[in-house]
Amino acid sequence: MIQSELSAHEKQCRVKGANTKMKMNENDELLPEYDLDYSKSKPNRFSAKYQQMQRTVVLDDDVAESFPSAESVNEALRFLVRITKENQTTLQNK
């Protein structure tokens, strides 16, 4: 009978599979290596800049019903801003 050798890939898969089988305690939600020590955490240095970049506006229910998405609200507001600027220019020229 002829014995065949496993390919390098098959050997690697078998070895990896053997090492990754871990038994977890059913009461634990995370493995111990995922327990984080928040006392060593640092503040997010980008949070201030991110907060400056975004604006949150709460629409009344009756207004929100007219807009299916944030994109549609932005489109309507851009239109309103453009028309307002055009009207101001027209009034100043008279």
DRENTORKOL-3810 file (N, C-alpha, C; in nm, 4 decimals):
REM DRENTORKOL-3810
@n.u->0.0838; n.v->-0.1178; n.w->0.0000; ca.u->0.0000; ca.v->0.0000; ca.w->0.0000; c.u->0.0882; c.v->0.1240; c.w->0.0000
@n.u->0.0494; n.v->0.2246; n.w->-0.0790; ca.u->0.1269; ca.v->0.3469; ca.w->-0.0933; c.u->0.0674; c.v->0.4544; c.w->-0.0031
@n.u->0.1506; n.v->0.5129; n.w->0.0809; ca.u->0.1050; ca.v->0.6228; ca.w->0.1654; c.u->0.1387; c.v->0.7539; c.w->0.0978
@n.u->0.0442; n.v->0.8433; n.w->0.0989; ca.u->0.0707; ca.v->0.9732; ca.w->0.0378; c.u->0.0956; c.v->1.0762; c.w->0.1467
@n.u->0.1773; n.v->1.1713; n.w->0.1158; ca.u->0.2070; ca.v->1.2805; ca.w->0.2080; c.u->0.0992; c.v->1.3875; c.w->0.1959
@n.u->0.0729; n.v->1.4553; n.w->0.3056; ca.u->-0.0184; ca.v->1.5688; ca.w->0.3021; c.u->0.0528; c.v->1.6874; c.w->0.2399
@n.u->-0.0217; n.v->1.7678; n.w->0.1678; ca.u->0.0385; ca.v->1.8894; ca.w->0.1127; c.u->0.0696; c.v->1.9847; c.w->0.2283
@n.u->0.1528; n.v->2.0816; n.w->0.2019; ca.u->0.1896; ca.v->2.1791; ca.w->0.3043; c.u->0.0658; c.v->2.2525; c.w->0.3546
@n.u->-0.0248; n.v->2.2835; n.w->0.2628; ca.u->-0.1471; ca.v->2.3545; ca.w->0.3002; c.u->-0.2331; c.v->2.2690; c.w->0.3926
@n.u->-0.2492; n.v->2.1421; n.w->0.3603; ca.u->-0.3291; ca.v->2.0528; ca.w->0.4442; c.u->-0.2674; c.v->2.0375; c.w->0.5826
@n.u->-0.1356; n.v->2.0278; n.w->0.5887; ca.u->-0.0684; ca.v->2.0178; ca.w->0.7176; c.u->-0.0944; c.v->2.1430; c.w->0.8006
@n.u->-0.0829; n.v->2.2579; n.w->0.7361; ca.u->-0.1015; ca.v->2.3844; ca.w->0.8060; c.u->-0.2443; c.v->2.3960; c.w->0.8586
@n.u->-0.3432; n.v->2.3582; n.w->0.7779; ca.u->-0.4828; ca.v->2.3646; ca.w->0.8201; c.u->-0.5084; c.v->2.2739; c.w->0.9392
@n.u->-0.4518; n.v->2.1551; n.w->0.9353; ca.u->-0.4724; ca.v->2.0623; ca.w->1.0459; c.u->-0.4080; c.v->2.1148; c.w->1.1733
@n.u->-0.2910; n.v->2.1735; n.w->1.1608; ca.u->-0.2222; ca.v->2.2275; ca.w->1.2782; c.u->-0.2996; c.v->2.3453; c.w->1.3341
@n.u->-0.3420; n.v->2.4356; n.w->1.2468; ca.u->-0.4179; ca.v->2.5515; ca.w->1.2929; c.u->-0.5473; c.v->2.5083; c.w->1.3597
@n.u->-0.6153; n.v->2.4146; n.w->1.3001; ca.u->-0.7408; ca.v->2.3664; ca.w->1.3571; c.u->-0.7212; c.v->2.3057; c.w->1.4941
@n.u->-0.6108; n.v->2.2376; n.w->1.5139; ca.u->-0.5842; ca.v->2.1743; ca.w->1.6429; c.u->-0.5589; c.v->2.2783; c.w->1.7505
@n.u->-0.4943; n.v->2.3889; n.w->1.7136; ca.u->-0.4605; ca.v->2.4915; ca.w->1.8116; c.u->-0.5762; c.v->2.5847; c.w->1.8448
@n.u->-0.6739; n.v->2.5955; n.w->1.7587; ca.u->-0.7795; ca.v->2.6932; ca.w->1.7798; c.u->-0.8989; c.v->2.6379; c.w->1.8557
@n.u->-0.8982; n.v->2.5119; n.w->1.8859; ca.u->-1.0110; ca.v->2.4565; ca.w->1.9609; c.u->-0.9948; c.v->2.4922; c.w->2.1080
@n.u->-1.0790; n.v->2.5849; n.w->2.1566; ca.u->-1.0722; ca.v->2.6284; ca.w->2.2955; c.u->-1.2048; c.v->2.5978; c.w->2.3632
@n.u->-1.1961; n.v->2.5649; n.w->2.4876; ca.u->-1.3183; ca.v->2.5437; ca.w->2.5636; c.u->-1.3469; c.v->2.6705; c.w->2.6422
@n.u->-1.4695; n.v->2.7195; n.w->2.6293; ca.u->-1.5087; ca.v->2.8407; ca.w->2.7015; c.u->-1.6029; c.v->2.8036; c.w->2.8134
@n.u->-1.5923; n.v->2.8773; n.w->2.9187; ca.u->-1.6883; ca.v->2.8648; ca.w->3.0264; c.u->-1.8200; c.v->2.9217; c.w->2.9753
@n.u->-1.9286; n.v->2.8514; n.w->2.9936; ca.u->-2.0568; ca.v->2.8953; ca.w->2.9381; c.u->-2.1041; c.v->3.0265; c.w->2.9989
@n.u->-2.0549; n.v->3.0615; n.w->3.1183; ca.u->-2.0974; ca.v->3.1851; ca.w->3.1834; c.u->-2.0216; c.v->3.3074; c.w->3.1318
@n.u->-1.9069; n.v->3.2872; n.w->3.0690; ca.u->-1.8259; ca.v->3.3975; ca.w->3.0192; c.u->-1.8790; c.v->3.4461; c.w->2.8848
@n.u->-1.8829; n.v->3.5772; n.w->2.8692; ca.u->-1.9230; ca.v->3.6329; ca.w->2.7415; c.u->-1.8030; c.v->3.6510; c.w->2.6498
@n.u->-1.6891; n.v->3.6887; n.w->2.7059; ca.u->-1.5686; ca.v->3.7112; ca.w->2.6276; c.u->-1.4546; c.v->3.6276; c.w->2.6831
@n.u->-1.3607; n.v->3.5972; n.w->2.5955; ca.u->-1.2406; ca.v->3.5286; ca.w->2.6407; c.u->-1.1588; c.v->3.6239; c.w->2.7276
@n.u->-1.0803; n.v->3.5720; n.w->2.8202; ca.u->-1.0042; ca.v->3.6572; ca.w->2.9112; c.u->-0.9136; c.v->3.7578; c.w->2.8407
@n.u->-0.8589; n.v->3.7226; n.w->2.7241; ca.u->-0.7699; ca.v->3.8167; ca.w->2.6555; c.u->-0.8434; c.v->3.9389; c.w->2.6016
@n.u->-0.9776; n.v->3.9356; n.w->2.6020; ca.u->-1.0547; ca.v->4.0500; ca.w->2.5565; c.u->-1.1017; c.v->4.1379; c.w->2.6715
@n.u->-1.0701; n.v->4.1038; n.w->2.7934; ca.u->-1.1030; ca.v->4.1898; ca.w->2.9068; c.u->-1.0186; c.v->4.3158; c.w->2.8956
@n.u->-1.0829; n.v->4.4308; n.w->2.8865; ca.u->-1.0118; ca.v->4.5557; ca.w->2.8642; c.u->-0.9941; c.v->4.6316; c.w->2.9953
@n.u->-0.8774; n.v->4.6901; n.w->3.0110; ca.u->-0.8479; ca.v->4.7723; ca.w->3.1267; c.u->-0.8688; c.v->4.9176; c.w->3.0850
@n.u->-0.9861; n.v->4.9717; n.w->3.1165; ca.u->-1.0201; ca.v->5.1067; ca.w->3.0733; c.u->-0.9427; c.v->5.2142; c.w->3.1490
@n.u->-0.8752; n.v->5.1785; n.w->3.2566; ca.u->-0.7958; ca.v->5.2776; ca.w->3.3292; c.u->-0.6763; c.v->5.3234; c.w->3.2459
@n.u->-0.6377; n.v->5.2438; n.w->3.1462; ca.u->-0.5250; ca.v->5.2787; ca.w->3.0604; c.u->-0.5696; c.v->5.3474; c.w->2.9312
@n.u->-0.6988; n.v->5.3693; n.w->2.9156; ca.u->-0.7483; ca.v->5.4279; ca.w->2.7909; c.u->-0.7178; c.v->5.5772; c.w->2.7844
@n.u->-0.7103; n.v->5.6284; n.w->2.6638; ca.u->-0.6810; ca.v->5.7693; ca.w->2.6400; c.u->-0.8004; c.v->5.8321; c.w->2.5698
@n.u->-0.8217; n.v->5.9618; n.w->2.5894; ca.u->-0.9316; ca.v->6.0282; ca.w->2.5194; c.u->-0.9072; c.v->6.0278; c.w->2.3683
@n.u->-1.0145; n.v->6.0254; n.w->2.2939; ca.u->-1.0047; ca.v->6.0277; ca.w->2.1480; c.u->-0.9614; c.v->6.1668; c.w->2.1031
@n.u->-0.8436; n.v->6.1761; n.w->2.0439; ca.u->-0.7905; ca.v->6.3070; ca.w->2.0046; c.u->-0.8627; c.v->6.3657; c.w->1.8841
@n.u->-0.9442; n.v->6.2878; n.w->1.8163; ca.u->-1.0154; ca.v->6.3359; ca.w->1.6989; c.u->-1.1598; c.v->6.3771; c.w->1.7300
@n.u->-1.2071; n.v->6.3532; n.w->1.8502; ca.u->-1.3493; ca.v->6.3740; ca.w->1.8795; c.u->-1.3905; c.v->6.5202; c.w->1.8671
@n.u->-1.3082; n.v->6.6137; n.w->1.9123; ca.u->-1.3447; ca.v->6.7553; ca.w->1.9035; c.u->-1.3611; c.v->6.7985; c.w->1.7584
@n.u->-1.2673; n.v->6.7576; n.w->1.6731; ca.u->-1.2749; ca.v->6.7937; ca.w->1.5316; c.u->-1.3981; c.v->6.7298; c.w->1.4671
@n.u->-1.4272; n.v->6.6052; n.w->1.5032; ca.u->-1.5426; ca.v->6.5360; ca.w->1.4470; c.u->-1.6719; c.v->6.6054; c.w->1.4877
@n.u->-1.6798; n.v->6.6485; n.w->1.6131; ca.u->-1.8010; ca.v->6.7163; ca.w->1.6602; c.u->-1.8217; c.v->6.8495; c.w->1.5895
@n.u->-1.7138; n.v->6.9159; n.w->1.5514; ca.u->-1.7257; ca.v->7.0415; ca.w->1.4780; c.u->-1.7768; c.v->7.0185; c.w->1.3368
@n.u->-1.7518; n.v->6.9014; n.w->1.2820; ca.u->-1.7885; ca.v->6.8726; ca.w->1.1439; c.u->-1.9350; c.v->6.8342; c.w->1.1286
@n.u->-2.0013; n.v->6.7980; n.w->1.2330; ca.u->-2.1390; ca.v->6.7515; ca.w->1.2189; c.u->-2.2359; c.v->6.8395; c.w->1.2971
@n.u->-2.3571; n.v->6.8461; n.w->1.2474; ca.u->-2.4643; ca.v->6.9186; ca.w->1.3143; c.u->-2.5843; c.v->6.8259; c.w->1.3210
@n.u->-2.6492; n.v->6.8263; n.w->1.4327; ca.u->-2.7694; ca.v->6.7463; ca.w->1.4479; c.u->-2.8869; c.v->6.8408; c.w->1.4662
@n.u->-2.9873; n.v->6.8224; n.w->1.3846; ca.u->-3.1075; ca.v->6.9039; ca.w->1.3916; c.u->-3.2257; c.v->6.8093; c.w->1.4094
@n.u->-3.3103; n.v->6.8402; n.w->1.5056; ca.u->-3.4281; ca.v->6.7571; ca.w->1.5303; c.u->-3.5478; c.v->6.8241; c.w->1.4639
@n.u->-3.6126; n.v->6.7485; n.w->1.3766; ca.u->-3.7296; ca.v->6.8008; ca.w->1.3055; c.u->-3.8563; c.v->6.7672; c.w->1.3832
@n.u->-3.9505; n.v->6.8574; n.w->1.3804; ca.u->-4.0815; ca.v->6.8269; ca.w->1.4377; c.u->-4.1448; c.v->6.7158; c.w->1.3553
@n.u->-4.2340; n.v->6.6411; n.w->1.4177; ca.u->-4.2948; ca.v->6.5253; ca.w->1.3513; c.u->-4.3639; c.v->6.5616; c.w->1.2203
@n.u->-4.4386; n.v->6.6737; n.w->1.2206; ca.u->-4.5109; ca.v->6.7103; ca.w->1.0989; c.u->-4.4149; c.v->6.7446; c.w->0.9851
@n.u->-4.2997; n.v->6.8013; n.w->1.0157; ca.u->-4.2000; ca.v->6.8329; ca.w->0.9137; c.u->-4.1304; c.v->6.7051; c.w->0.8677
@n.u->-4.0944; n.v->6.6196; n.w->0.9620; ca.u->-4.0232; ca.v->6.4954; ca.w->0.9303; c.u->-4.1051; c.v->6.4054; c.w->0.8388
@n.u->-4.2373; n.v->6.4107; n.w->0.8488; ca.u->-4.3229; ca.v->6.3283; ca.w->0.7626; c.u->-4.3061; c.v->6.3631; c.w->0.6148
@n.u->-4.2636; n.v->6.4845; n.w->0.5863; ca.u->-4.2482; ca.v->6.5288; ca.w->0.4473; c.u->-4.1173; c.v->6.4853; c.w->0.3845
@n.u->-4.0250; n.v->6.4357; n.w->0.4661; ca.u->-3.8928; ca.v->6.4007; ca.w->0.4161; c.u->-3.8596; c.v->6.2548; c.w->0.4472
@n.u->-3.8376; n.v->6.1740; n.w->0.3437; ca.u->-3.8088; ca.v->6.0320; ca.w->0.3653; c.u->-3.6652; c.v->6.0044; c.w->0.4118
@n.u->-3.5742; n.v->6.1021; n.w->0.3914; ca.u->-3.4343; ca.v->6.0761; ca.w->0.4261; c.u->-3.3623; c.v->6.2072; c.w->0.4593
@n.u->-3.2452; n.v->6.1936; n.w->0.5193; ca.u->-3.1624; ca.v->6.3105; ca.w->0.5492; c.u->-3.1218; c.v->6.3802; c.w->0.4196
@n.u->-3.0973; n.v->6.3014; n.w->0.3160; ca.u->-3.0581; ca.v->6.3581; ca.w->0.1863; c.u->-3.1676; c.v->6.4496; c.w->0.1310
@n.u->-3.2927; n.v->6.4089; n.w->0.1470; ca.u->-3.4022; ca.v->6.4922; ca.w->0.0958; c.u->-3.4162; c.v->6.6215; c.w->0.1760
@n.u->-3.3883; n.v->6.6170; n.w->0.3046; ca.u->-3.3901; ca.v->6.7388; ca.w->0.3868; c.u->-3.2808; c.v->6.8335; c.w->0.3390
@n.u->-3.1604; n.v->6.7804; n.w->0.3192; ca.u->-3.0494; ca.v->6.8635; ca.w->0.2731; c.u->-3.0777; c.v->6.9252; c.w->0.1371
@n.u->-3.1371; n.v->6.8480; n.w->0.0482; ca.u->-3.1703; ca.v->6.8985; ca.w->-0.0851; c.u->-3.2693; c.v->7.0142; c.w->-0.0751
@n.u->-3.3727; n.v->6.9988; n.w->0.0082; ca.u->-3.4727; ca.v->7.1047; ca.w->0.0239; c.u->-3.4109; c.v->7.2297; c.w->0.0866
@n.u->-3.3241; n.v->7.2105; n.w->0.1852; ca.u->-3.2608; ca.v->7.3264; ca.w->0.2491; c.u->-3.1654; c.v->7.3982; c.w->0.1540
@n.u->-3.0926; n.v->7.3228; n.w->0.0731; ca.u->-3.0031; ca.v->7.3862; ca.w->-0.0253; c.u->-3.0838; c.v->7.4690; c.w->-0.1254
@n.u->-3.1977; n.v->7.4155; n.w->-0.1665; ca.u->-3.2857; ca.v->7.4880; ca.w->-0.2587; c.u->-3.3347; c.v->7.6175; c.w->-0.1934
@n.u->-3.3762; n.v->7.6078; n.w->-0.0684; ca.u->-3.4251; ca.v->7.7252; ca.w->0.0042; c.u->-3.3148; c.v->7.8310; c.w->0.0193
@n.u->-3.1951; n.v->7.7892; n.w->0.0501; ca.u->-3.0820; ca.v->7.8820; ca.w->0.0640; c.u->-3.0541; c.v->7.9497; c.w->-0.0695
@n.u->-3.0548; n.v->7.8731; n.w->-0.1781; ca.u->-3.0279; ca.v->7.9297; ca.w->-0.3102; c.u->-3.1343; c.v->8.0329; c.w->-0.3493
@n.u->-3.2601; n.v->8.0001; n.w->-0.3293; ca.u->-3.3699; ca.v->8.0909; ca.w->-0.3641; c.u->-3.3627; c.v->8.2173; c.w->-0.2787
@n.u->-3.3323; n.v->8.2006; n.w->-0.1504; ca.u->-3.3219; ca.v->8.3160; ca.w->-0.0602; c.u->-3.2100; c.v->8.4088; c.w->-0.1062
@n.u->-3.0952; n.v->8.3520; n.w->-0.1416; ca.u->-2.9828; ca.v->8.4347; ca.w->-0.1894; c.u->-3.0190; c.v->8.5053; c.w->-0.3194
@n.u->-3.0855; n.v->8.4355; n.w->-0.4092; ca.u->-3.1250; ca.v->8.4962; ca.w->-0.5369; c.u->-3.2226; c.v->8.6108; c.w->-0.5146
@n.u->-3.3167; n.v->8.5925; n.w->-0.4213; ca.u->-3.4142; ca.v->8.6980; ca.w->-0.3926; c.u->-3.3483; c.v->8.8181; c.w->-0.3264
@n.u->-3.2509; n.v->8.7954; n.w->-0.2388; ca.u->-3.1806; ca.v->8.9048; ca.w->-0.1750; c.u->-3.1020; c.v->8.9862; c.w->-0.2791
@n.u->-3.0401; n.v->8.9182; n.w->-0.3719; ca.u->-2.9652; ca.v->8.9842; ca.w->-0.4789; c.u->-3.0595; c.v->9.0666; c.w->-0.5653
@n.u->-3.1747; n.v->9.0105; n.w->-0.5966; ca.u->-3.2728; ca.v->9.0813; ca.w->-0.6793; c.u->-3.3231; c.v->9.2056; c.w->-0.6064
@n.u->-3.3519; n.v->9.1956; n.w->-0.4779; ca.u->-3.4031; ca.v->9.3090; ca.w->-0.4010; c.u->-3.2972; c.v->9.4178; c.w->-0.3869
@n.u->-3.1699; n.v->9.3803; n.w->-0.3735; ca.u->-3.0622; ca.v->9.4792; ca.w->-0.3587; c.u->-3.0380; c.v->9.5542; c.w->-0.4894
@n.u->-3.0637; n.v->9.4904; n.w->-0.6023; ca.u->-3.0411; ca.v->9.5541; ca.w->-0.7323; c.u->-3.1532; c.v->9.6505; c.w->-0.7708
@n.u->-3.2643; n.v->9.6506; n.w->-0.7020; ca.u->-3.3772; ca.v->9.7400; ca.w->-0.7373; c.u->-3.3630; c.v->9.8726; c.w->-0.6703
END
